Amino acid sequence: MKVYHRLEDYEPVKHPVVTVGTFDGVHLGHQKIFERMKLMAKELGGESVVVTFYPHPRLVVHPDSRDLKFINTQEKKYELIGRSGIDHLVIIPFTKEFSHLSSRGFIKFILFDSIKAEKLITGYDHHFGKGREGSYDSLVELGKEYGFTVEKVVEQYIHNMSVSSTKIRAALRLGQVALANEMLGYHYSITGKVVAGKKIGRTIGFPTANIELEDEFKLISAVGVYACTVEWDGRYFRGMGNIGYRPTVDHGDLTIEVHIFDFNQEIYGEKISISFIDRIRDEIKFGNLEALKKQLVKDQEKVLNLFG
């Protein structure tokens, strides 16, 4: 996948099949759009082009909001789009000035003048332009004017629930990571650098790797104990993760840590990625470390059974 961090760096390709969006989750709905784009590009003898924005438009339009959290970091989002087999990714710097562009101005400047779109594929609820004024119907009309056709991909459903980034974020905030994973089509993950903790876990036979987040806007799943897989140095391990405040030993800041099964290496300062499979219980305050250890033994057995 070719990546362009400015619209000016993009050179038009033959028969471009285009989609536009923020694609926070790169979830099943987004993946369906990408599949349709690739199919249409093949039929037309063209190439697929995804247009997205950085920073996320909400960070520019609502800079004072304190609850802006996203499913994926920008780097992870680009990685997932690349994995989908898209040919080109155009990342437009999103500014206050850009946010004032009308829907017509957006279509003319981005899709007609710059990308020269031949076909536009959109999601079922796509809006664009200042204040999200542009609808699917207006896209169709503008497409006739500017020489491209428009196709809408229908909603995708999991358990009779339509898939959306909003619903995935809500599920993660409730700790419903297994449901979120189904809607994503892959495992929700957190990546960070391993930092030194208080080393209490190793005194009871459950040493953990504590990680420091790379992105302040990364959405963290609900507090609790999770079954996880851990990627380190291109290798994969099973593990048991904890998101919380460690009430038995510490009432400090929120921590993200993971006990990696069958692992005995010092990895301070190195990057690991924790993928969350399922939440097995809430965080509990125990009377002492021995009671905590007994519960961790039970947790580990439950996690191992979950992995089969």
C-alpha positions in Angstrom: 0.0 0.0 0.0 1.3 3.4 -0.9 0.8 6.0 1.8 0.6 9.8 1.2 0.6 12.2 4.1 -0.4 15.2 2.0 -2.9 15.4 -0.8 -0.3 17.1 -3.0 1.9 14.0 -2.9 -0.8 11.8 -4.5 -0.6 11.3 -8.2 -3.9 10.3 -9.8 -4.2 6.6 -10.9 -6.3 4.9 -13.6 -9.9 4.3 -12.7 -9.7 5.1 -9.0 -12.3 3.5 -6.7 -12.5 5.6 -3.6 -13.8 5.7 -0.1 -13.6 8.5 2.5 -13.8 8.3 6.3 -12.1 8.3 9.6 -12.2 4.4 10.0 -11.4 4.4 13.7 -12.2 0.8 14.2 -11.4 -0.6 10.7 -14.3 -2.9 11.7 -16.4 -5.4 9.8 -18.4 -2.6 8.1 -15.2 -0.9 6.9 -13.8 -4.2 5.8 -16.9 -4.8 3.7 -16.4 -1.4 2.0 -12.7 -2.3 1.3 -13.7 -5.7 -0.2 -16.2 -4.0 -2.5 -13.6 -1.4 -3.5 -11.1 -4.1 -4.5 -13.7 -6.0 -6.5 -14.8 -2.9 -8.4 -11.2 -1.8 -9.0 -10.4 -5.2 -10.5 -13.5 -5.0 -12.8 -12.6 -1.5 -13.9 -8.9 -2.2 -14.3 -8.2 0.5 -11.7 -6.9 0.9 -8.1 -8.4 1.4 -4.7 -7.9 4.6 -2.8 -8.8 5.2 0.9 -8.9 8.9 2.0 -8.7 9.6 5.7 -7.7 12.4 8.0 -5.1 13.3 10.7 -5.7 14.4 13.3 -9.1 12.9 13.9 -11.7 15.6 12.9 -13.3 15.4 16.4 -10.0 16.5 18.0 -10.1 19.7 15.8 -13.8 20.5 15.9 -14.2 19.8 19.6 -10.7 20.4 21.1 -11.9 20.9 24.6 -13.7 17.5 24.9 -12.1 15.3 27.6 -13.6 12.0 26.6 -12.2 11.7 23.1 -10.8 8.2 22.9 -10.4 6.0 19.9 -10.3 2.2 19.3 -7.0 2.3 17.4 -4.0 4.5 17.3 -3.3 6.2 13.9 -0.4 3.8 13.3 -2.6 0.7 14.0 -5.4 2.1 11.8 -3.0 2.5 8.8 -1.6 -1.0 9.4 -5.1 -2.5 9.4 -6.0 -0.7 6.2 -2.8 -1.9 4.6 -3.6 -5.5 5.6 -6.9 -5.3 3.9 -5.2 -5.0 0.5 -6.0 -1.4 -0.4 -3.6 0.1 -3.0 -3.4 3.7 -1.8 -4.0 5.6 1.5 -4.2 9.4 1.3 -4.0 11.1 4.8 -5.3 14.7 4.6 -4.2 17.0 7.4 -7.4 18.1 9.1 -7.4 21.7 10.2 -10.0 24.2 11.3 -9.9 25.8 7.9 -10.5 22.4 6.3 -13.5 21.7 8.6 -15.3 24.7 7.1 -15.3 23.2 3.6 -18.8 22.7 2.4 -20.0 19.3 1.1 -19.8 20.6 -2.5 -16.4 22.1 -1.9 -15.2 18.8 -0.4 -16.4 16.8 -3.4 -14.8 19.2 -5.9 -11.5 19.7 -4.1 -10.9 16.1 -2.9 -12.7 13.7 -5.2 -12.8 15.7 -8.5 -9.8 17.9 -8.6 -7.3 15.8 -6.6 -8.3 12.1 -6.6 -10.2 12.2 -9.9 -12.6 9.5 -8.6 -14.4 7.3 -11.0 -16.4 5.4 -8.4 -17.1 6.2 -4.7 -18.0 3.5 -2.2 -19.6 4.7 1.0 -20.9 3.2 4.3 -24.7 3.2 5.0 -24.5 6.2 7.3 -21.8 8.3 5.6 -21.9 12.1 5.8 -19.3 14.7 4.8 -18.5 18.4 4.6 -19.0 21.1 7.1 -21.3 20.0 9.9 -21.7 16.6 8.1 -24.2 18.3 5.9 -23.6 16.0 2.9 -25.8 12.9 2.7 -25.8 9.9 0.4 -28.5 11.5 -1.8 -26.5 14.6 -2.2 -23.4 12.5 -3.0 -25.3 10.8 -5.9 -26.3 14.2 -7.3 -22.8 15.6 -7.0 -21.4 12.5 -8.5 -23.6 13.0 -11.7 -22.2 16.6 -11.8 -18.6 15.7 -11.3 -18.5 12.4 -13.3 -18.4 9.6 -10.7 -20.8 7.0 -9.6 -21.7 6.2 -6.0 -22.5 2.9 -4.3 -23.6 2.3 -0.7 -22.5 -0.7 1.3 -25.3 -2.0 3.6 -25.0 -2.4 7.4 -23.2 -5.4 8.8 -24.8 -7.2 11.8 -23.5 -9.2 14.8 -26.2 -10.7 17.0 -28.9 -8.6 15.3 -26.9 -5.5 16.1 -25.5 -3.2 13.4 -21.8 -2.8 13.6 -20.4 0.7 14.2 -17.3 2.3 15.9 -19.7 3.9 18.4 -21.1 0.5 19.5 -17.6 -1.0 19.7 -16.4 1.8 21.9 -19.4 1.3 24.1 -18.8 -2.4 24.4 -15.1 -1.9 25.4 -16.1 0.7 28.0 -18.3 -2.0 29.5 -15.6 -4.7 29.3 -17.5 -6.6 26.6 -14.3 -7.2 24.7 -15.5 -10.5 23.2 -18.4 -8.7 21.6 -16.2 -5.8 20.5 -13.8 -8.4 18.9 -16.7 -9.9 16.9 -17.7 -6.5 15.5 -14.0 -5.6 14.8 -13.3 -8.9 13.1 -10.0 -9.1 15.0 -8.8 -8.7 18.6 -8.8 -5.4 20.3 -5.2 -4.6 21.4 -3.0 -2.2 23.3 0.6 -1.6 22.4 3.2 0.0 24.7 6.6 0.0 26.1 7.4 -2.3 29.1 8.2 -0.2 32.2 9.3 -1.1 35.7 6.5 -1.7 38.2 6.6 -2.4 41.9 7.5 -6.1 41.3 4.9 -7.3 43.8 3.6 -9.9 41.3 6.8 -11.8 41.2 6.8 -12.2 45.0 3.6 -14.4 44.7 4.6 -16.2 41.5 2.8 -14.0 39.0 5.3 -11.5 37.6 3.8 -9.0 35.2 4.9 -6.7 32.4 3.6 -3.2 32.9 3.2 -1.2 29.8 3.2 2.6 29.2 0.7 3.8 26.6 2.0 5.4 23.4 -1.1 7.4 22.6 -3.1 9.5 25.1 -6.2 9.1 23.0 -6.2 5.3 23.0 -9.5 3.9 24.4 -8.8 1.5 27.3 -11.2 -1.3 27.9 -13.0 -1.5 31.3 -11.2 -2.4 34.5 -10.8 -6.1 35.0 -8.9 -9.3 34.4 -8.6 -10.6 30.8 -7.5 -13.6 28.8 -4.8 -12.3 26.4 -2.3 -13.0 23.8 1.0 -11.1 23.8 3.2 -10.3 20.8 6.9 -9.6 21.5 9.8 -9.6 19.1 7.6 -11.4 16.5 6.7 -14.2 18.8 3.3 -14.9 20.4 2.5 -16.0 24.0 -0.7 -16.6 26.0 -1.2 -14.5 29.1 -3.5 -13.0 31.7 -3.9 -9.3 31.7 -5.2 -6.8 34.2 -6.5 -3.3 33.7 -7.1 -1.4 36.9 -5.8 0.2 40.1 -4.5 -2.9 42.0 -6.6 -2.2 45.0 -5.1 -5.0 47.1 -1.6 -3.5 47.0 -1.9 0.0 45.5 -4.5 2.7 45.1 -2.5 4.6 42.5 -3.1 5.4 38.8 -4.6 3.1 36.3 -2.2 0.4 35.2 -2.1 -2.1 32.3 -0.1 -5.2 33.0 0.1 -8.8 31.8 1.4 -12.0 33.2 2.9 -13.9 30.3 2.6 -17.7 30.6 5.8 -19.8 30.2 8.0 -16.7 29.9 11.1 -15.7 31.8 12.9 -12.8 30.1 13.7 -9.2 31.0 12.0 -7.0 28.5 12.1 -3.6 30.1 12.1 -0.8 27.5 10.8 -3.1 24.7 7.5 -2.8 22.9 4.8 -5.5 23.3 1.2 -5.7 22.0 -1.5 -7.2 24.2 -4.6 -8.6 22.4 -7.6 -9.0 24.6 -9.6 -12.2 24.1 -12.2 -12.1 26.8 -12.9 -10.5 30.2 -13.0 -13.1 33.0 -13.8 -11.0 36.1 -13.9 -7.6 37.6 -11.0 -6.2 39.7 -11.4 -7.2 43.4 -9.7 -6.0 46.6 -8.4 -8.9 48.7 -7.5 -8.9 52.3 -3.9 -9.9 51.7 -1.4 -11.1 49.1 -2.1 -14.8 49.8 -5.8 -14.3 49.0 -4.8 -12.5 45.8 -2.5 -15.4 44.9 -5.2 -18.0 45.4 -7.5 -16.0 43.1 -4.8 -15.6 40.5 -4.3 -19.4 40.4 -8.1 -19.8 39.7 -7.9 -17.0 37.1 -5.0 -18.7 35.3 -6.9 -22.0 35.2 -9.9 -20.3 33.8 -7.8 -18.5 31.1 -6.1 -21.8 30.1 -9.4 -23.5 29.8 -10.7 -20.7 27.6 -7.7 -21.2 25.3 -8.5 -24.9 25.3 
